[in-house]
């Protein structure tokens, strides 16, 4: 597997949580971050229809409020 280098600017509280997970598991910080990212991103099968891929790309470009249909976080 090839790798690329990425520089991330993390909020302090998130960084501390990742460091804590790293120390609890005995895993290197980089491995913890890679696993967290990999587990939060859904796999996209290569055999999706082009229309489905286009719809997913449009959905990714929407803001959070647009994805929720314009509702705020207080609506139930």
WOGI-V594462 format. One record per backbone hydrogen bond with DSSP energy under -0.5 kcal/mol. CO is the residue of the C=O (numbers start at 0). NH is the residue of the N-H. If there is no record, write none. Layout:
# WOGI-V594462
[[CO,NH] [CO,NH]]
This chain:
# WOGI-V594462
[[5,7] [7,9] [10,14] [11,15] [12,16] [13,17] [14,18] [15,19] [16,20] [17,21] [18,22] [19,23] [20,24] [21,25] [21,26] [27,31] [28,32] [29,33] [30,34] [31,35] [32,36] [33,37] [34,38] [35,39] [36,40] [39,41] [42,44] [44,47] [48,51] [48,52] [49,53] [50,54] [51,55] [52,56] [53,57] [54,58] [55,59] [56,60] [57,61] [58,61] [62,66] [63,67] [64,69] [65,68] [67,70] [71,74]]
